[in-house]
């Protein structure tokens, strides 16, 4: 089965290629134990996970574009023949970039599962290093939850008309007993397991307050797990759950001011408004593989902004998010200029996984829609974002205003498709004459989900294809 193959080999190959200090054997998947000997091995495993996640096949590019180029924000001009079928939403199960996203996401839970299934860690890590051990275990649980959440919202059938309650396989073992045939869990089963992993992550992070890893924004943390909880709760429309996460950190980080917004995105190091960033080093996603290159590279620049976006998203004239530093017309094309702004060759921009601005918007939505709503506070938090963007504030809080502000603030970061899906909104036809245009995709269409790759379907006899493919 493709998933199990990825879990057994791909992540470890990547760890060995990118982490020179790795002491683990490359054929560990074929051995009787994981050979974790000490804290150093635990740290190497988790750091290898981040290297897998930041690869362009997953969060370094494909995961972000899965939510952008299939929405009413951007489209592919097909200059390098990358993503035109995503843009048209005319995919099949043999699309290589879909397969890469599927495989690298599942590969990202290999190392966490090695850690979480080692029952002898207490004997391998000294009492003096217990806080660091607990911190890494917290990272492992949080990353496992996040990766499966990504897979579910990308390949699952949560808000679609067919395939009701059809989720994705939730892998909790490095060497599973299922063999090559692993069925899909239901959406509700996925949700339950994601919640369990988040709760475990929080518990272990709380036991690691003295860890030397605290404060490193390029690794998962307690605050990042609360941010993840708010994101997950918003997606599932479990607003009480989202609120329980967002309230822990919503006032803890500053919102970037308008005059610092461009610089925040250009900074190589995590800024004050960042909660967790995937670090890209000097060898990650070089040249045409980096996300900035495909957004605006002089030789490629496949991803363009719809010319009607300014009016459709109702940007204000002085809004820094639509300033020339952030979005600019270039030879007749509208480009994302400000997010992931590294030059064409270096590709060194960190991927900002959790920013406080998203948590603030999650918090506002949760306050508005939770079981005991507080619209006055919801409006207060909603307006915190335009107040810091030189934009007009809102007179009331409602779903339309929440979605509008999310669209403007989270533009180019991969959220739009999933926001439309969870609220049952069509993906509008922004420009009938646009190359690789998807037309109007009605809410609930099978096109909101990517197809399960053909290699996985062939190898896994219990895998069920998404309706429509």
Buried (B, 14 or more C-beta within 10 A) or exposed (E): BBBBBBBBBBBBEBBBEBBEEBEBEEEBBEEEEBEBEBBBBBBBBBBBBBBBBBBBBBBBBBBBBBBBBBBBBBBBBBBBEBBBBBBBBEBEBEBEBBBBBBBBBBBBBBBBBBBBBBEEBEEBBEEEBBBBBBBBBBBBBBBBBBBBBBBBBBBBBBBBBEBEBBBBBBBBBBBBEBEBEBEBBBBEBBBEBBBEBBBBBBBBBEBBEEBEBBEBBBBBBBBBBBBBBBBBBBBBBBBEBBBBBBBBBBBEBEBBBBEBBBEBBBBEEBBEBBBBBBBBEEEBBBEBBBBBBBBBBEEBBBBBBBBBBBEBBBBBEEBBBBBEBBBBEEEEBBBBBBBBBBEBEBBBBBBBBBBBBBBBBBBBBBBBBBEEBBBEBBBBBBBBBBBBBBBBEBEEBBEEBBBBBBBBBBBBBBBBBBBBBBBEBEBBEBBEEBBBBBEEBEBBBBBBBBBBBBBBBEBBEEBEBBBBB
